[in-house]
Amino acid sequence: MKLLKDILYKVAIESVVGSTEVSVKALHFNSQNIEKNDVFIAVKGSAVDGHDYIEGAIEKGAAVVVCEVLPTHIGASVTYIEVVSSSKALAIMASNFYDNPSQNLKLVGVTGTNGKTTIATLLYQLFKNAGYKVGLLSTVVVKVDNKAYKATHTTPDSLTINRYLKEMNNEGVEFCFMEVSSHGIHQNRTDGLQFEGGVFTNLSHDHLDYHETFAEYRDVKKRFFDQMPKQAFAVVNTDDKNGPVMLQNTKAKKYTYALKSYADYTAQILENSFSGLLLKINGSEVWTRLVGDFNAYNVLAIFATAELLGLEKVEVLRLISELKSVSGRFQYLISEGNITAIVDYAHTPDALKNVLETINSIRTKNEELITVVGCGGDRDATKRPKMGHIASALSTKVVFTSDNPRGEEPEAIIKDIESGVEPQNFKKTLSITEREQAIKTACQLANPGDIILIAGKGHETYQEIKGVRSDFDDYKIVEKLLKQLQK
């Protein structure tokens, strides 16, 4: 039990009805989870308004209600806290409730359109290999040192974040690396956290179903750096024109990285093959098993972050050479019939372009590059023609198919993708709605030496159609199909 007045520290309060001297057991923003002596925080979401559930929460035993608008009926035995923003209040209260766990470790947030998962996961891997106890909050998995938990969101809700951080404190974790999504920033999920540093990767076309304009999407990302304290560091990719924008109003110490322009941390690509990259980073050569220009940026961001967190340069370079690729990020296999299959999470135009350009820079052009790609349903539809244009322009053959159609008709999504194909590329393309059949067709089209790229789902092990999730793992499916074709 905790005193309400203690967990309200730093919350912007408009008014109080009742006593703040009451002891409370737990915080919830979902009224269904409320038990006696709990706090219910009524958050206005994009689909549901928590204010509609205040009475239900009180009936279930809520002792405290935190809301932006006081209800017309005020219960005599309930304390009401009227706040400026319920989502901000939730984040700050969650941090206070769990004893501000982010202050007891070094928390680094990674934001941007592409590269967040790779950078956060590889930093976790690097610091583990260096002998530290480390935490990870990512799209793929949550890790409390050696314990792994299933991830549900790129950036979890504030209560979940602080609960995991508290567990990390209990386990003696020294560093935590966290993906910070634009949704998470916009919904104030990272408020109340103390960051040691922040990394900006890049900004490209994504999430415009949520943010509506690219400028709003950019400014939400920028807010993460605007809120950083002066003792933190901010390291940004200045080859992306939005990199300098992220630093405009930050109080944090400013650092830059780039491959093509002057920066604090620079790299040159000396060799690029399917077995890895040879890089020269700030004058020193290092070999990494990661592949492609986009991974050169990721490695550079990792190098900069590790140095800024206090690791020695030589040690960082050694640890980079030991890093293994992240599940679903340029994850590849070579079949017995000498067909290379690559599975990648590329689900934005920029990410797809990066992966295809990487493959084209490595291959000899004597082989076919067959791409299997789709787009998710109930998400930003404006990127679909761009995905179709890029896939058809940079591949020798393309199979358009379903990704996670969710509530939309797969055929309608595929038509949107096809609309971006230019006339000269029509003959390269075919459309197969069922994803496994599309992958099978790509395998059947491939000859020895050819390359198959399966893009869009990466690490995901499910497919969502009409609200139903079923098991679906691109890597396992292509591995199985290529084995079957060799028999």
Secondary structure, 3 states (H helix, E strand, C coil): CEEHHHHCCCCCEEEEECCCCCEECCEECCHHHCCCCCEEECCECCCCEHHHHHHHHHHCCCCEEEECCCCCCCCCCCEEEEECCHHHHHHHHHHHHCCCHHHHCEEEEEECCCCHHHHHHHHHHHHHHCCCCEEEECCCEEEECCEEEECCCCCCCHHHHHHHHHHHHHCCCCEEEEECCHHHHHCCCCCCCCCCEEEECCCCCCCHHHHCCHHHHHHHHHHHHHCCCCCCEEEEECCCCCHHHHHCCCCCEEEEEECCCCCCEEEEEEEEECCEEEEEECCEEEEECCCCHHHHHHHHHHHHHHHHCCCCHHHHHHHHHCCCCCCCCCEEEECCCCCEEEEECCCCHHHHHHHHHHHHHHCCCCCCEEEEECCCCCCCHHHHHHHHHHHHHHCCEEEECCCCCECCCHHHHHHHHHCCCCHHHHHHEEECCCHHHHHHHHHHHCCCCCEEEEECCCCCCEEEECCEEEECCHHHHHHHHHHHHHC
